[in-house]
């Protein structure tokens, strides 16, 4: 019968924790009206229907209600979980000639991304006050140094405060059970913002901002394995490093900090490596 099969379906829905915010008395009326149909486990559905009817007579039917208060738990979104746009403007030595078609395509893409960056910075300034590009780039370099120091000292708490959850997991996987020695030497060129992107999440007004900052620094990095053998870098020689670090913030929510979302390896650089 339709009623039995429908009640069997309802039982499976409850076990699967389906988001149904209706008391079972309402669902029973819908079952009786023939809105559900299923032919599985009619005997089990019949027994459950008898239990529900007995509970209704005792007046404690609420025990069998899927409460909406339990289903609608607040969800806090702290990060987008990925880099929205990995664009970085090509360095001078990687720019293609305007004589070629590839050169015109590269210039056209650069123009589009500049317009997107200008628009995104305008939205950021609307929510984050004050926001100035040059001081922000310097602050991003400071956070970058603090995150590397926390990683070298294995300070997980500080690293979680400075990076997003996705970036934190990436760093832990990149250096599993390894000892890191890192030291900042100097800044070789002024840090600068090269790209910005604002992306809504779930709703149109729930903005997350991601700003890519170019950092040109001199630093010392050495990575040792569990047997204290050097596997990467050199603890005595500093090297020049150019990193494109992506900073992220939930700009709609006041008081949220900027955090490191990840690093971008430029696509134009991959082509020549």
C-alpha positions in Angstrom: 0.0 0.0 0.0 1.0 3.6 -0.5 0.8 4.5 3.2 3.1 1.7 4.3 5.7 2.3 1.7 5.7 6.0 2.4 6.2 5.4 6.1 9.1 3.2 5.3 10.6 6.0 3.2 10.1 8.4 6.1 11.9 6.1 8.5 14.9 6.0 6.2 14.8 9.8 5.9 15.0 10.1 9.6 17.9 7.7 9.9 19.7 9.6 7.1 19.1 12.9 9.0 17.4 14.6 6.1 16.7 18.3 6.7 13.0 18.0 7.2 11.6 20.5 9.7 8.1 19.0 10.1 6.5 17.2 13.0 5.7 13.6 12.2 2.0 14.3 12.6 2.1 16.6 9.6 4.1 14.1 7.6 1.6 11.4 8.6 -1.2 13.6 7.1 0.9 13.9 3.9 1.4 10.2 3.8 -2.3 9.6 4.2 -3.0 12.0 1.3 -0.7 9.9 -0.9 2.1 12.4 -1.5 4.8 9.8 -0.8 5.2 6.4 -2.4 7.7 3.6 -1.8 7.4 -0.1 -1.7 10.3 -1.0 0.6 10.0 -2.5 4.1 6.2 -2.2 4.6 6.3 -4.3 7.8 8.9 -2.0 9.4 7.0 1.1 8.4 3.8 -0.4 9.9 5.5 -1.0 13.3 6.9 2.5 13.3 3.5 3.9 12.5 2.1 2.0 15.5 4.8 3.5 17.7 4.1 7.0 16.5 0.3 6.5 17.0 0.9 5.3 20.6 3.2 8.2 21.3 0.6 10.6 20.0 -2.0 9.2 22.4 0.4 9.6 25.3 1.1 13.2 24.3 4.9 12.8 23.8 5.0 12.9 20.1 7.7 15.6 20.2 10.2 12.8 20.8 9.7 11.7 17.2 9.9 15.2 15.8 12.9 16.3 13.8 13.5 19.6 15.5 14.3 22.6 13.3 16.3 24.2 16.0 18.8 21.2 15.9 19.0 21.2 12.1 19.6 24.9 11.6 22.9 25.3 13.4 24.9 28.4 12.6 27.7 27.9 10.1 30.7 30.2 10.2 32.6 30.6 7.0 36.1 31.9 7.7 37.6 31.3 4.3 36.8 30.7 0.7 39.0 27.6 0.8 41.0 28.3 -2.4 42.6 31.0 -4.4 39.9 32.6 -6.5 42.2 33.9 -9.2 45.9 33.0 -9.6 46.7 35.8 -12.0 50.0 37.6 -11.6 51.3 40.2 -14.1 54.4 38.9 -16.0 57.8 40.3 -15.1 59.6 42.4 -17.7 61.8 39.6 -18.9 58.7 37.3 -19.4 56.6 39.8 -21.4 56.0 38.9 -25.0 56.5 41.2 -28.0 53.6 43.2 -29.2 54.4 42.1 -32.7 53.1 38.7 -32.0 49.6 37.6 -31.4 50.6 36.1 -28.0 51.9 39.6 -27.0 48.5 41.2 -27.7 46.7 38.5 -25.8 49.0 39.1 -22.9 48.4 42.8 -22.9 44.6 42.4 -23.2 44.6 40.0 -20.2 46.7 42.5 -18.2 44.3 45.3 -19.0 41.3 43.2 -17.9 43.0 42.2 -14.6 43.9 45.8 -13.9 40.2 46.8 -14.2 39.2 43.9 -11.9 41.8 44.9 -9.4 40.7 48.5 -9.4 37.1 47.5 -8.9 37.9 45.0 -6.2 40.1 47.5 -4.2 37.1 49.9 -4.4 34.9 47.4 -2.8 37.5 46.6 -0.1 37.8 50.3 0.7 34.0 50.4 1.2 34.2 47.8 3.9 37.7 48.1 5.3 38.5 51.6 6.6 41.2 52.7 6.3 42.7 50.7 3.5 45.7 51.9 1.6 47.6 49.8 -0.8 51.2 50.7 0.1 50.9 50.2 3.9 48.9 47.0 3.3 51.7 45.6 1.2 54.2 46.3 4.0 51.8 44.7 6.5 51.5 41.6 4.2 55.3 41.3 4.2 55.3 41.4 8.0 52.6 38.7 8.2 54.6 36.6 5.7 57.7 36.8 8.0 55.7 35.9 11.1 54.1 32.9 9.4 57.5 31.6 8.3 58.9 32.0 11.8 55.9 30.2 13.3 56.4 27.4 10.8 60.1 27.1 11.7 59.4 27.1 15.4 56.5 24.6 14.9 54.1 27.1 16.6 50.8 25.6 15.4 48.6 28.1 17.3 50.4 31.2 15.8 50.4 29.6 12.3 46.6 29.0 12.4 46.1 32.7 13.4 48.3 33.9 10.5 47.0 31.5 7.8 43.7 30.1 6.6 42.8 26.5 7.3 43.5 25.4 3.8 46.9 27.1 3.7 47.8 25.6 7.1 47.1 22.1 5.9 49.1 22.7 2.8 52.1 23.8 4.8 51.9 20.9 7.2 51.8 18.5 4.2 54.7 20.2 2.5 57.0 19.8 5.5 55.9 16.6 7.4 58.0 15.7 10.3 60.8 18.0 9.2 62.9 20.6 11.0 62.9 24.0 9.4 65.4 26.7 9.8 64.3 30.1 8.4 65.6 33.6 8.8 64.6 36.9 7.1 67.6 38.9 6.0 66.4 42.0 4.2 63.9 43.4 1.7 65.3 43.8 -1.8 62.5 45.7 -3.3 59.3 47.4 -2.0 56.4 45.0 -1.6 53.5 45.8 -3.9 50.0 44.8 -4.6 49.8 43.2 -8.1 46.2 41.8 -8.1 43.0 41.9 -6.1 39.8 40.0 -6.3 36.5 40.2 -4.3 34.3 37.1 -4.4 30.8 36.7 -2.9 30.1 33.4 -1.0 26.6 32.0 -0.6 25.0 35.5 -0.9 25.8 38.4 -3.1 26.8 40.7 -0.3 28.9 38.2 1.7 32.3 39.3 0.3 35.7 37.7 0.7 38.7 39.7 -0.5 41.9 38.2 -1.8 44.9 40.4 -2.5 48.1 39.2 -4.2 51.3 40.9 -3.0 54.7 40.6 -4.6 57.5 40.1 -2.1 61.1 40.3 -3.1 63.3 39.4 -0.1 66.6 37.8 0.9 66.1 34.9 3.2 67.8 31.8 4.6 66.0 28.5 4.4 67.2 25.0 5.4 65.0 21.9 5.8 66.2 18.8 7.6 64.7 15.4 7.7 64.2 13.2 10.8 67.8 12.0 10.6 69.0 15.7 10.6 70.1 15.5 7.0 69.8 18.6 4.8 67.2 18.0 2.2 66.6 21.6 1.0 68.3 24.9 1.1 71.4 26.0 3.0 71.6 27.4 6.5 74.7 29.5 5.8 73.8 31.0 2.4 71.0 33.5 1.8 69.1 33.6 -1.4 66.9 36.0 -3.2 63.3 34.9 -3.3 60.3 36.4 -5.2 57.0 35.2 -3.7 53.4 36.1 -4.7 51.5 35.8 -1.5 47.7 35.9 -1.4 46.1 37.6 1.6 42.5 36.9 2.4 39.9 38.6 4.6 36.1 38.4 5.2 35.6 42.1 4.6 31.9 42.1 5.5 32.5 41.0 9.1 34.2 43.8 11.0 37.3 43.1 13.0 38.4 40.0 11.0 42.2 39.9 10.3 44.0 39.5 7.1 45.5 36.0 6.7 47.7 34.2 4.3 45.6 32.2 1.9 48.4 30.7 -0.1 51.2 31.4 -2.7 50.9 31.6 -6.4 53.4 30.2 -8.9 52.9 32.4 -12.0 51.9 30.5 -15.1 54.2 32.5 -17.3 57.1 31.4 -15.0 56.1 27.7 -15.3 56.4 27.9 -19.1 60.1 28.8 -18.8 61.1 26.3 -16.0 
